[in-house]
């Protein structure tokens, strides 16, 4: 009898626990793939302003070296299935591959970010991104300032969320 690799469950049928680690420059392609797949699935209304190559160049030259970035991995061999990028106390990015949502991976990444910024965090979410808004609200973030979209390149209305420890 042969067995196949398990990518989403252990022997007891429980979801696999993601491994979260600091990203390296070598993760650029995988982080880009997660970013593009997540945005295409969750935010289909956004205009496509950059090519895949331009997005990869931005992630490799701006996001990875300019932020503290973590990746979440599943499987053996490990596959990057999500990432979070923190700039000071601003959570700039938290994206998951569409096929791994609702498995605790976003929560694991958010917990890691909170450990790095234990006092407070803020982030921007597109107003129409009801799934992300509900996720952050479940984790204690409060909606603050609503914007008409003039502060982002997509010109999509967004909202700033805030979290303070305690």
Secondary structure, DSSP 8 states (H G I E B T S, - for coil): ------SSB-TTS-B---EEEE--GGGHHHHHHHHHHHHHHH-TTS---S-HHHHHHHIIIIIHHHSEEEEEEETTTTEEEEEEEEETTEEEEEEE-GGGTTSSHHHHHHHHHHHHS-SEEEEEEETT-HHHHHHHHHTT-EEEEEE-STTSTT---EEEEEEE--
